[in-house]
Amino acid sequence: MRGYEAMKVLVTGAGGMLGRALTGAWRELGRDDELIGITRAAADLRDARVVSEAVERIRPDVIVHTAARVGGIGANIAAPAQFLSDNLRIDTSVIGAALHSGVEEFVYLGSSCMYPRDYRQPLVETDILQAPLEPTNEGYAIAKIAGAKLCAYTSREHSVNYRVIIPSNLYGPYDHFGSMASHLVAAALHKAHLARQSGDETIDVWGDGTARREFTYVGDLAGWIAENIGHVAEWPDMMNVGIGKDYSVREFYEAALRAVNYRAELRFDPSKPAGMMQKLMDSSLARQHGWDPRTDIDQGMARTYTAYLESATA
């Protein structure tokens, strides 16, 4: 592990998938930092006054900002104004409170949704704002671009180290299973599990199965972030963080069925939206800063399914 001085680290969205993984990563590394988490239940991060009071009270050295309003394609199509408004309010509140309280190191979690639709692959950081966005999650994407730009501008204007990392889609324990907030992997595992439980021979899937996605196991990302806290000044303004390989929707569902140890026919519905056809990212910059993901799709699916079963019986 790299050398560091013990710090007070505030994690927003501490009850979410990445927030919980960060707590585990700190424990595994044995860092002496004081790690403090803010969950959605504890504070409404859309409220600038609430956020400012919390940050002033905690006085962190570092903030890792993972909190966001997130959801799958269906949720984003149904409520784009809410995704745009809520995320703008969250990000302006947290970034503003950090600056006001003298926080010098800040890590902002962006999203691969920030990239243009149907653009050249793999996507590099300078591709942002170069072409139109994917319409199905445009509200969320615009908010995340605004948050990322606010970090970059704040860093330049105030000589602080506010950096943006853009992870691929994430999956792992504590994902949103079986809800409108579910992303592809969580939804696939949930559907495969229900099919096994009920004996269903078919699983319905939106789209034709050919859209491709890059997913990173959340534990790999959390471990890398934990390793680098205290050295964020060495990072560029913005970095992609992914595994450098994508899979089709069909392949993700097939992997989910392997994890669940069940066989079923996948019944695709091309009339339903599938989002962008591909958004594979180039993570070369992150690899220059020690990023080295180790968990492959079958390992990650198996660990995630184990966590899913444990949460269902808890």
NURO-956770 format. One record per residue: x, y, z of N, C-alpha, C in turn; residue number from 0; residue in one letter. Coordinates in pm, whole numbers, plus 50000, padded with zeros to 5 digits. Layout:
// residues N
SITE     n.u     n.v     n.w    ca.u    ca.v    ca.w     c.u     c.v     c.w   dotor   vexgu
SITE       X       Y       Z       X       Y       Z       X       Y       Z     NUM       a
...
END
This chain:
// residues 314
SITE     n.u     n.v     n.w    ca.u    ca.v    ca.w     c.u     c.v     c.w   dotor   vexgu
SITE   50084   49880   50000   50000   50000   50000   50087   50125   50000       0       m
SITE   50040   50229   49932   50116   50352   49922   50123   50421   50058       1       r
SITE   50228   50503   50077   50239   50577   50201   50133   50686   50211       2       g
SITE   50088   50715   50333   49985   50814   50352   49984   50860   50497       3       y
SITE   49919   50973   50521   49892   51018   50657   49745   50994   50686       4       e
SITE   49713   50952   50808   49574   50926   50844   49490   51053   50828       5       a
SITE   49372   51038   50770   49285   51151   50740   49143   51120   50782       6       m
SITE   49061   51223   50781   48918   51207   50802   48852   51210   50665       7       k
SITE   48787   51100   50629   48731   51084   50495   48579   51072   50505       8       v
SITE   48509   51158   50433   48363   51155   50429   48318   51089   50299       9       l
SITE   48232   50989   50310   48175   50920   50194   48027   50951   50186      10       v
SITE   47984   51017   50079   47840   51037   50058   47784   50913   49989      11       t
SITE   47655   50889   50009   47598   50767   49951   47652   50642   50017      12       g
SITE   47681   50651   50147   47747   50541   50217   47662   50415   50225      13       a
SITE   47531   50429   50207   47444   50311   50211   47429   50243   50078      14       g
SITE   47487   50301   49973   47475   50244   49839   47581   50139   49812      15       g
SITE   47579   50085   49691   47668   49976   49654   47816   50017   49666      16       m
SITE   47855   50129   49605   47995   50170   49611   48031   50219   49751      17       l
SITE   47941   50292   49815   47968   50341   49951   47999   50227   50046      18       g
SITE   47919   50121   50041   47944   50006   50128   48072   49934   50090      19       r
SITE   48099   49926   49961   48223   49861   49917   48345   49939   49965      20       a
SITE   48336   50071   49968   48448   50152   50017   48476   50123   50164      21       l
SITE   48371   50108   50244   48391   50073   50385   48466   49941   50398      22       t
SITE   48428   49842   50317   48497   49715   50319   48641   49725   50271      23       g
SITE   48664   49809   50170   48800   49825   50117   48893   49888   50220      24       a
SITE   48842   49988   50293   48924   50050   50398   48961   49949   50504      25       w
SITE   48863   49865   50540   48888   49764   50642   48995   49665   50596      26       r
SITE   48986   49621   50471   49081   49524   50418   49222   49581   50410      27       e
SITE   49233   49709   50377   49365   49772   50366   49425   49803   50502      28       l
SITE   49342   49809   50604   49391   49841   50738   49434   49984   50753      29       g
SITE   49372   50075   50676   49407   50216   50688   49357   50272   50820      30       r
SITE   49429   50371   50872   49394   50431   51000   49305   50553   50987      31       d
SITE   49259   50581   50866   49173   50698   50846   49044   50684   50927      32       d
SITE   48986   50798   50960   48852   50800   51018   48753   50811   50902      33       e
SITE   48680   50704   50878   48587   50699   50766   48446   50726   50816      34       l
SITE   48384   50830   50762   48250   50870   50805   48158   50866   50685      35       i
SITE   48045   50799   50699   47952   50788   50588   47824   50865   50612      36       g
SITE   47771   50924   50506   47640   50987   50509   47548   50907   50418      37       i
SITE   47437   50859   50471   47340   50785   50392   47222   50874   50356      38       t
SITE   47143   50826   50260   47024   50901   50219   46926   50916   50336      39       r
SITE   46920   50814   50421   46829   50820   50536   46873   50925   50638      40       a
SITE   47004   50949   50646   47057   51041   50747   47049   51186   50705      41       a
SITE   47056   51213   50575   47057   51352   50529   47008   51361   50385      42       a
SITE   46926   51461   50358   46880   51487   50222   46985   51574   50153      43       d
SITE   47066   51514   50069   47177   51587   50008   47131   51687   49902      44       l
SITE   47003   51688   49873   46951   51792   49783   46937   51926   49855      45       r
SITE   46939   51923   49987   46920   52042   50069   47055   52103   50103      46       d
SITE   47088   52215   50040   47221   52277   50057   47250   52310   50203      47       a
SITE   47149   52355   50276   47171   52391   50416   47206   52267   50500      48       r
SITE   47134   52159   50479   47161   52034   50552   47302   51984   50522      49       v
SITE   47340   51989   50394   47473   51941   50355   47581   52028   50415      50       v
SITE   47564   52160   50407   47664   52252   50460   47685   52230   50609      51       s
SITE   47576   52215   50684   47587   52192   50828   47658   52060   50858      52       e
SITE   47629   51957   50781   47692   51827   50804   47842   51832   50777      53       a
SITE   47881   51895   50666   48023   51902   50631   48098   51990   50731      54       v
SITE   48037   52099   50773   48101   52186   50873   48120   52111   51005      55       e
SITE   48023   52029   51041   48032   51954   51166   48141   51847   51159      56       r
SITE   48149   51778   51046   48244   51667   51031   48386   51717   51004      57       i
SITE   48398   51824   50926   48528   51882   50889   48622   51777   50828      58       r
SITE   48581   51714   50718   48665   51611   50658   48786   51668   50585      59       p
SITE   48889   51586   50572   49003   51622   50487   48974   51589   50341      60       d
SITE   48895   51482   50322   48865   51430   50189   48717   51395   50181      61       v
SITE   48657   51419   50066   48521   51371   50040   48524   51281   49916      62       i
SITE   48464   51163   49930   48441   51074   49816   48290   51078   49791      63       v
SITE   48253   51141   49681   48112   51170   49655   48050   51065   49562      64       h
SITE   47986   50965   49623   47924   50858   49545   47773   50874   49534      65       t
SITE   47714   50965   49612   47568   50977   49617   47514   51031   49485      66       a
SITE   47403   50972   49442   47334   51017   49321   47197   50951   49318      67       a
SITE   47107   51014   49246   46981   50946   49214   47005   50865   49089      68       r
SITE   46991   50733   49097   47021   50645   48984   46901   50557   48953      69       v
SITE   46902   50498   48834   46795   50408   48796   46822   50345   48661      70       g
SITE   46744   50246   48627   46755   50179   48498   46688   50258   48387      71       g
SITE   46679   50198   48270   46623   50267   48154   46479   50309   48180      72       i
SITE   46399   50219   48235   46259   50250   48259   46241   50370   48351      73       g
SITE   46316   50372   48460   46305   50483   48555   46350   50615   48492      74       a
SITE   46457   50612   48413   46507   50734   48350   46410   50788   48246      75       n
SITE   46345   50700   48172   46247   50742   48072   46125   50804   48141      76       i
SITE   46086   50745   48255   45965   50789   48324   45981   50923   48394      77       a
SITE   46103   50954   48442   46119   51073   48525   46248   51149   48495      78       a
SITE   46271   51194   48372   46396   51264   48339   46415   51394   48416      79       p
SITE   46306   51467   48440   46317   51594   48513   46366   51570   48655      80       a
SITE   46316   51464   48717   46357   51434   48854   46504   51391   48860      81       q
SITE   46547   51311   48764   46687   51270   48761   46779   51390   48739      82       f
SITE   46739   51481   48652   46819   51601   48627   46821   51691   48750      83       l
SITE   46704   51724   48801   46693   51817   48913   46759   51764   49039      84       s
SITE   46728   51641   49076   46783   51585   49200   46934   51579   49197      85       d
SITE   46990   51535   49084   47136   51522   49079   47206   51656   49071      86       n
SITE   47147   51753   49005   47205   51888   49006   47208   51944   49148      87       l
SITE   47099   51926   49220   47092   51978   49356   47190   51906   49449      88       r
SITE   47199   51775   49436   47293   51699   49519   47436   51746   49495      89       i
SITE   47474   51754   49368   47614   51785   49337   47652   51928   49372      90       d
SITE   47564   52024   49343   47598   52162   49378   47604   52179   49529      91       t
SITE   47518   52110   49602   47520   52118   49748   47648   52061   49805      92       s
SITE   47687   51942   49761   47804   51874   49818   47933   51943   49778      93       v
SITE   47948   51978   49650   48071   52043   49604   48084   52182   49668      94       i
SITE   47974   52256   49676   47978   52387   49739   48014   52380   49886      95       g
SITE   47957   52284   49958   47988   52268   50100   48133   52228   50121      96       a
SITE   48184   52144   50032   48324   52102   50043   48418   52222   50029      97       a
SITE   48393   52304   49929   48478   52421   49908   48468   52518   50026      98       l
SITE   48347   52543   50072   48325   52637   50183   48395   52590   50311      99       h
SITE   48403   52458   50331   48463   52403   50454   48613   52377   50441     100       s
SITE   48670   52411   50326   48815   52396   50310   48862   52257   50276     101       g
SITE   48773   52174   50220   48814   52039   50178   48901   52052   50053     102       v
SITE   49023   51999   50061   49117   52016   49950   49121   51897   49855     103       e
SITE   49074   51781   49899   49076   51661   49814   48934   51607   49803     104       e
SITE   48888   51593   49679   48749   51555   49652   48747   51460   49533     105       f
SITE   48677   51348   49548   48664   51251   49438   48517   51244   49398     106       v
SITE   48489   51280   49274   48353   51281   49222   48333   51161   49131     107       y
SITE   48225   51086   49155   48194   50971   49070   48104   51014   48956     108       l
SITE   48161   51015   48835   48084   51046   48716   48012   50923   48667     109       g
SITE   47979   50919   48538   47905   50808   48480   47938   50796   48332     110       s
SITE   47940   50673   48282   47963   50654   48139   47848   50708   48056     111       s
SITE   47733   50737   48121   47620   50800   48051   47656   50940   48002     112       c
SITE   47765   50996   48055   47808   51130   48014   47858   51133   47870     113       m
SITE   47885   51016   47812   47941   51011   47678   47834   51016   47569     114       y
SITE   47871   51063   47448   47775   51073   47338   47722   50936   47295     115       p
SITE   47605   50941   47238   47545   50820   47183   47610   50785   47049     116       r
SITE   47626   50655   47023   47674   50605   46894   47802   50675   46849     117       d
SITE   47897   50688   46940   48022   50756   46911   48131   50652   46892     118       y
SITE   48247   50696   46848   48359   50604   46826   48392   50531   46956     119       r
SITE   48441   50409   46942   48476   50325   47056   48624   50285   47045     120       q
SITE   48696   50274   47157   48652   50303   47293   48648   50454   47318     121       p
SITE   48568   50492   47417   48546   50633   47449   48660   50687   47535     122       l
SITE   48710   50805   47499   48814   50871   47578   48757   50997   47642     123       v
SITE   48824   51045   47744   48770   51154   47826   48735   51279   47747     124       e
SITE   48809   51306   47641   48784   51428   47561   48663   51414   47469     125       t
SITE   48599   51297   47466   48481   51278   47382   48354   51338   47444     126       d
SITE   48359   51371   47572   48242   51428   47638   48204   51561   47573     127       i
SITE   48075   51579   47546   48015   51699   47483   48050   51713   47335     128       l
SITE   48097   51607   47273   48133   51616   47132   48019   51578   47038     129       q
SITE   47910   51521   47091   47797   51480   47009   47676   51461   47101     130       a
SITE   47556   51442   47044   47435   51428   47127   47441   51307   47221     131       p
SITE   47368   51321   47332   47363   51216   47433   47254   51113   47399     132       l
SITE   47257   51000   47469   47153   50899   47457   47023   50954   47516     133       e
SITE   46914   50961   47439   46790   51024   47487   46728   50955   47609     134       p
SITE   46744   50824   47623   46674   50753   47730   46722   50790   47870     135       t
SITE   46845   50843   47881   46892   50886   48015   46958   51024   48008     136       n
SITE   46907   51107   47918   46969   51237   47895   46967   51326   48019     137       e
SITE   46857   51325   48094   46848   51409   48213   46957   51376   48314     138       g
SITE   46975   51249   48341   47079   51205   48433   47217   51242   48379     139       y
SITE   47239   51218   48250   47369   51244   48189   47406   51392   48197     140       a
SITE   47309   51480   48168   47336   51624   48174   47377   51665   48315     141       i
SITE   47308   51610   48415   47341   51643   48555   47482   51597   48589     142       a
SITE   47520   51478   48546   47653   51426   48579   47763   51505   48506     143       k
SITE   47737   51547   48384   47834   51632   48313   47851   51764   48388     144       i
SITE   47738   51822   48432   47745   51948   48506   47825   51931   48635     145       a
SITE   47803   51821   48706   47878   51795   48830   48027   51780   48804     146       g
SITE   48060   51708   48697   48201   51689   48663   48267   51821   48626     147       a
SITE   48198   51903   48548   48252   52033   48509   48266   52126   48630     148       k
SITE   48170   52119   48722   48178   52201   48842   48302   52165   48923     149       l
SITE   48333   52036   48930   48456   51993   49000   48580   52050   48931     150       c
SITE   48585   52038   48799   48701   52086   48725   48719   52237   48739     151       a
SITE   48609   52311   48726   48617   52457   48738   48657   52499   48880     152       y
SITE   48599   52431   48980   48631   52462   49120   48778   52437   49148     153       t
SITE   48828   52329   49094   48969   52294   49114   49061   52402   49059     154       s
SITE   49029   52449   48939   49114   52549   48874   49104   52684   48944     155       r
SITE   48983   52725   48978   48962   52858   49035   49013   52872   49178     156       e
SITE   49011   52760   49252   49041   52768   49396   49164   52686   49438     157       h
SITE   49237   52633   49340   49360   52558   49368   49338   52445   49468     158       s
SITE   49231   52367   49444   49204   52248   49524   49212   52126   49432     159       v
SITE   49215   52008   49492   49229   51885   49413   49095   51812   49406     160       n
SITE   49009   51862   49319   48878   51801   49298   48885   51725   49166     161       y
SITE   48877   51594   49174   48898   51509   49057   48774   51424   49026     162       r
SITE   48760   51389   48899   48645   51313   48851   48693   51178   48800     163       v
SITE   48630   51071   48849   48652   50941   48787   48520   50895   48726     164       i
SITE   48529   50840   48607   48411   50795   48533   48414   50643   48527     165       i
SITE   48347   50578   48620   48347   50432   48615   48255   50381   48506     166       p
SITE   48285   50262   48457   48187   50194   48374   48067   50162   48462     167       s
SITE   47968   50096   48408   47862   50045   48494   47924   49957   48602     168       n
SITE   47867   49961   48721   47918   49883   48833   47818   49774   48873     169       l
SITE   47869   49668   48932   47782   49565   48988   47852   49502   49107     170       y
SITE   47774   49435   49190   47831   49370   49306   47731   49365   49420     171       g
SITE   47776   49326   49540   47688   49322   49657   47624   49458   49683     172       p
SITE   47502   49455   49734   47424   49575   49768   47376   49652   49646     173       y
SITE   47378   49589   49530   47318   49651   49411   47166   49657   49431     174       d
SITE   47098   49731   49343   46952   49739   49348   46895   49620   49270     175       h
SITE   46841   49523   49341   46785   49405   49276   46634   49414   49269     176       f
SITE   46579   49388   49150   46435   49378   49138   46359   49506   49160     177       g
SITE   46414   49620   49121   46344   49746   49136   46365   49830   49012     178       s
SITE   46294   49944   49004   46311   50034   48890   46451   50092   48885     179       m
SITE   46525   50082   48996   46662   50132   49000   46763   50029   48949     180       a
SITE   46716   49910   48917   46807   49803   48876   46876   49833   48744     181       s
SITE   47006   49805   48742   47081   49805   48616   47088   49662   48563     182       h
SITE   47155   49646   48451   47152   49521   48376   47189   49398   48458     183       l
SITE   47305   49398   48525   47350   49278   48595   47257   49241   48709     184       v
SITE   47218   49340   48790   47128   49312   48902   46994   49260   48852     185       a
SITE   46943   49319   48745   46815   49275   48689   46826   49133   48635     186       a
SITE   46937   49103   48566   46956   48970   48509   46964   48863   48618     187       a
SITE   47038   48890   48724   47048   48794   48834   46914   48774   48903     188       l
SITE   46841   48884   48923   46711   48875   48988   46614   48792   48904     189       h
SITE   46610   48819   48774   46520   48745   48686   46559   48597   48678     190       k
SITE   46688   48569   48671   46734   48430   48665   46698   48356   48794     191       a
SITE   46714   48423   48906   46679   48362   49035   46529   48333   49043     192       h
SITE   46446   48429   49003   46302   48408   49007   46259   48295   48914     193       l
SITE   46324   48288   48796   46293   48180   48702   46325   48044   48764     194       a
SITE   46439   48036   48830   46475   47909   48894   46377   47874   49005     195       r
SITE   46340   47974   49084   46249   47950   49196   46112   47902   49149     196       q
SITE   46065   47960   49038   45931   47927   48989   45928   47818   48884     197       s
SITE   46048   47782   48831   46054   47682   48726   46020   47735   48588     198       g
SITE   46019   47868   48573   45990   47927   48442   46097   47887   48341     199       d
SITE   46054   47860   48219   46147   47818   48115   46192   47932   48026     200       e
SITE   46133   48051   48044   46172   48168   47964   46193   48289   48054     201       t
SITE   46281   48379   48009   46307   48506   48078   46292   48617   47975     202       i
SITE   46209   48716   48005   46188   48828   47914   46298   48931   47931     203       d
SITE   46350   48982   47817   46460   49079   47818   46427   49192   47721     204       v
SITE   46446   49317   47768   46424   49432   47680   46532   49436   47572     205       w
SITE   46491   49477   47450   46585   49490   47340   46608   49358   47270     206       g
SITE   46700   49358   47174   46728   49235   47099   46849   49159   47151     207       d
SITE   46911   49208   47257   47022   49136   47319   47158   49168   47265     208       g
SITE   47166   49255   47162   47295   49283   47100   47366   49405   47157     209       t
SITE   47293   49491   47230   47358   49607   47292   47469   49560   47386     210       a
SITE   47579   49634   47389   47695   49591   47466   47722   49687   47582     211       r
SITE   47766   49630   47694   47794   49711   47812   47923   49664   47880     212       r
SITE   47990   49761   47939   48110   49735   48019   48071   49745   48166     213       e
SITE   48095   49640   48242   48064   49639   48385   48189   49606   48465     214       f
SITE   48211   49681   48571   48325   49662   48661   48274   49617   48797     215       t
SITE   48342   49518   48855   48303   49470   48988   48335   49578   49090     216       y
SITE   48237   49612   49173   48248   49728   49262   48364   49716   49361     217       v
SITE   48396   49596   49403   48506   49578   49498   48641   49618   49440     218       g
SITE   48660   49596   49310   48785   49636   49246   48800   49788   49246     219       d
SITE   48691   49858   49212   48696   50005   49210   48716   50060   49351     220       l
SITE   48644   50007   49448   48654   50056   49586   48796   50040   49639     221       a
SITE   48858   49927   49611   48995   49903   49658   49094   50002   49599     222       g
SITE   49076   50033   49471   49167   50127   49405   49149   50269   49459     223       w
SITE   49024   50309   49481   49000   50442   49538   49063   50452   49676     224       i
SITE   49041   50351   49760   49096   50352   49896   49248   50361   49894     225       a
SITE   49311   50291   49800   49457   50294   49788   49508   50434   49754     226       e
SITE   49429   50511   49681   49478   50639   49626   49439   50762   49706     227       n
SITE   49354   50746   49807   49317   50862   49887   49443   50919   49953     228       i
SITE   49460   51049   49941   49582   51115   49986   49676   51144   49871     229       g
SITE   49649   51085   49754   49734   51106   49636   49653   51154   49515     230       h
SITE   49532   51200   49539   49442   51240   49430   49499   51357   49350     231       v
SITE   49584   51438   49410   49645   51551   49337   49725   51504   49216     232       a
SITE   49769   51378   49219   49848   51323   49108   49761   51287   48989     233       e
SITE   49631   51277   49008   49540   51238   48901   49515   51353   48804     234       w
SITE   49481   51323   48678   49432   51427   48588   49291   51469   48631     235       p
SITE   49237   51573   48569   49104   51622   48606   48998   51514   48598     236       d
SITE   49010   51426   48500   48904   51329   48473   48966   51200   48419     237       m
SITE   48919   51085   48469   48970   50956   48421   48858   50855   48409     238       m
SITE   48860   50779   48299   48774   50662   48286   48830   50550   48373     239       n
SITE   48739   50470   48431   48782   50355   48510   48691   50237   48476     240       v
SITE   48740   50148   48391   48663   50030   48351   48756   49913   48326     241       g
SITE   48699   49800   48288   48780   49679   48269   48837   49671   48128     242       i
SITE   48789   49757   48037   48841   49757   47901   48784   49648   47813     243       g
SITE   48673   49587   47855   48608   49482   47777   48458   49493   47800     244       k
SITE   48380   49474   47694   48235   49476   47711   48173   49344   47666     245       d
SITE   48047   49324   47704   47972   49203   47670   47833   49244   47623     246       y
SITE   47772   49158   47545   47636   49186   47500   47537   49160   47613     247       s
SITE   47418   49217   47599   47313   49191   47697   47286   49041   47706     248       v
SITE   47284   48974   47593   47265   48828   47593   47373   48760   47678     249       r
SITE   47497   48800   47661   47606   48737   47736   47592   48761   47886     250       e
SITE   47544   48880   47926   47523   48905   48069   47413   48815   48125     251       f
SITE   47306   48798   48051   47199   48709   48098   47246   48564   48102     252       y
SITE   47328   48524   48007   47383   48389   48009   47473   48369   48130     253       e
SITE   47553   48472   48162   47639   48464   48280   47556   48459   48408     254       a
SITE   47446   48533   48411   47357   48530   48528   47298   48391   48547     255       a
SITE   47258   48329   48437   47204   48193   48446   47310   48094   48495     256       l
SITE   47434   48113   48453   47542   48027   48505   47560   48046   48655     257       r
SITE   47556   48171   48700   47573   48199   48842   47461   48136   48925     258       a
SITE   47341   48139   48870   47224   48084   48940   47216   47932   48923     259       v
SITE   47293   47881   48827   47293   47737   48795   47156   47692   48746     260       n
SITE   47111   47762   48640   46979   47732   48585   46982   47753   48435     261       y
SITE   46894   47682   48365   46884   47697   48220   46745   47747   48186     262       r
SITE   46741   47850   48101   46614   47905   48056   46635   47972   47921     263       a
SITE   46528   47983   47844   46534   48051   47716   46520   48202   47739     264       e
SITE   46601   48277   47668   46592   48423   47676   46500   48472   47565     265       l
SITE   46394   48543   47604   46296   48591   47507   46311   48742   47495     266       r
SITE   46371   48786   47385   46402   48928   47365   46283   49001   47305     267       f
SITE   46271   49130   47342   46162   49213   47292   46221   49339   47227     268       d
SITE   46245   49333   47094   46307   49447   47025   46223   49574   47028     269       p
SITE   46096   49564   47064   46012   49684   47070   46044   49769   47193     270       s
SITE   46113   49712   47291   46149   49784   47412   46285   49852   47395     271       k
SITE   46305   49970   47458   46433   50041   47444   46549   49966   47509     272       p
SITE   46665   49976   47447   46785   49910   47501   46895   50010   47534     273       a
SITE   46870   50140   47511   46972   50241   47538   47080   50241   47431     274       g
SITE   47196   50295   47465   47308   50301   47370   47349   50161   47328     275       m
SITE   47390   50146   47203   47430   50014   47154   47564   49971   47212     276       m
SITE   47650   50068   47245   47780   50035   47303   47837   50158   47373     277       q
SITE   47903   50137   47486   47979   50246   47548   48098   50187   47623     278       k
SITE   48193   50139   47543   48318   50086   47595   48416   50201   47614     279       l
SITE   48478   50205   47731   48567   50317   47762   48715   50277   47755     280       m
SITE   48796   50375   47722   48941   50360   47725   48990   50405   47864     281       d
SITE   49041   50313   47943   49084   50344   48079   49237   50351   48093     282       s
SITE   49302   50390   47985   49449   50395   47986   49504   50490   48092     283       s
SITE   49439   50605   48110   49488   50701   48210   49484   50640   48350     284       l
SITE   49375   50574   48383   49364   50514   48516   49469   50405   48536     285       a
SITE   49497   50329   48432   49598   50223   48445   49737   50283   48472     286       r
SITE   49760   50404   48424   49886   50472   48455   49894   50510   48602     287       q
SITE   49779   50508   48669   49773   50542   48812   49736   50421   48897     288       h
SITE   49776   50303   48849   49765   50183   48931   49637   50104   48919     289       g
SITE   49547   50145   48831   49421   50072   48815   49446   49938   48747     290       w
SITE   49405   49828   48815   49430   49695   48762   49319   49600   48809     291       d
SITE   49202   49604   48743   49088   49521   48787   49119   49373   48773     292       p
SITE   49074   49295   48872   49109   49153   48877   48990   49059   48863     293       r
SITE   48869   49108   48880   48751   49021   48890   48685   49005   48753     294       t
SITE   48678   48880   48702   48613   48858   48573   48463   48841   48592     295       d
SITE   48391   48832   48481   48245   48835   48486   48187   48718   48565     296       i
SITE   48242   48599   48550   48186   48485   48622   48216   48492   48772     297       d
SITE   48337   48535   48808   48369   48554   48950   48278   48659   49012     298       q
SITE   48263   48772   48942   48182   48881   48993   48036   48843   49006     299       g
SITE   47983   48773   48904   47844   48730   48909   47821   48636   49027     300       m
SITE   47914   48542   49048   47900   48446   49157   47899   48517   49293     301       a
SITE   47991   48612   49312   47995   48686   49439   47869   48770   49459     302       r
SITE   47823   48830   49350   47704   48915   49359   47582   48830   49390     303       t
SITE   47571   48713   49329   47456   48627   49355   47457   48576   49499     304       y
SITE   47575   48544   49550   47585   48503   49691   47534   48614   49783     305       t
SITE   47576   48737   49754   47530   48852   49834   47380   48872   49820     306       a
SITE   47328   48851   49700   47184   48862   49675   47106   48763   49761     307       y
SITE   47153   48639   49765   47086   48538   49846   47094   48572   49994     308       l
SITE   47209   48621   50038   47224   48657   50178   47130   48772   50216     309       e
SITE   47115   48869   50126   47027   48982   50156   46881   48939   50157     310       s
SITE   46848   48840   50076   46710   48792   50071   46669   48717   50196     311       a
SITE   46767   48658   50265   46737   48580   50386   46766   48657   50514     312       t
SITE   46824   48778   50499   46860   48856   50619   46737   48906   50693     313       a
END
